[in-house]
Amino acid sequence: MPATMAELAPWRVRCTVMSVAYNLGVALLGGCTPLVATWLLASTGWALAPAAYLAGAATLSFAGAWLLPKTPAHRLTKEFESARFR
């Protein structure tokens, strides 16, 4: 996952993009998971409701991974050549 996230952003903003995207995802989805699991158990009474929630999240993650571009949108060598490190 870190390598994929790194390839999705240009190198000049890579750390910012990775930190904001990762932390927002963890805060929103990871922070709300216990609340959603408890609500699902209370509202449905089905003991496997949290497992169904996890299966749905896994399905969405798989679909997102399937839709990732096969090649990066930018060339790393071209970006470093333009910076002209001396």
Contacts in CASP RR format, 6 or more apart in sequence:
PFRMAT RR
TARGET T0000
AUTHOR 0000-0000-0000
METHOD contacts of the structure
MODEL  1
MPATMAELAPWRVRCTVMSVAYNLGVALLGGCTPLVATWLLASTGWALAP
AAYLAGAATLSFAGAWLLPKTPAHRLTKEFESARFR
2 18 0 8 1.000
4 68 0 8 1.000
5 17 0 8 1.000
5 18 0 8 1.000
5 21 0 8 1.000
5 22 0 8 1.000
6 14 0 8 1.000
6 18 0 8 1.000
7 72 0 8 1.000
8 17 0 8 1.000
8 68 0 8 1.000
8 72 0 8 1.000
8 73 0 8 1.000
9 17 0 8 1.000
9 18 0 8 1.000
10 74 0 8 1.000
10 79 0 8 1.000
11 76 0 8 1.000
11 79 0 8 1.000
11 80 0 8 1.000
12 79 0 8 1.000
29 57 0 8 1.000
33 53 0 8 1.000
36 53 0 8 1.000
37 49 0 8 1.000
37 50 0 8 1.000
37 53 0 8 1.000
40 46 0 8 1.000
40 49 0 8 1.000
40 50 0 8 1.000
40 52 0 8 1.000
40 53 0 8 1.000
41 47 0 8 1.000
41 49 0 8 1.000
41 50 0 8 1.000
46 52 0 8 1.000
END
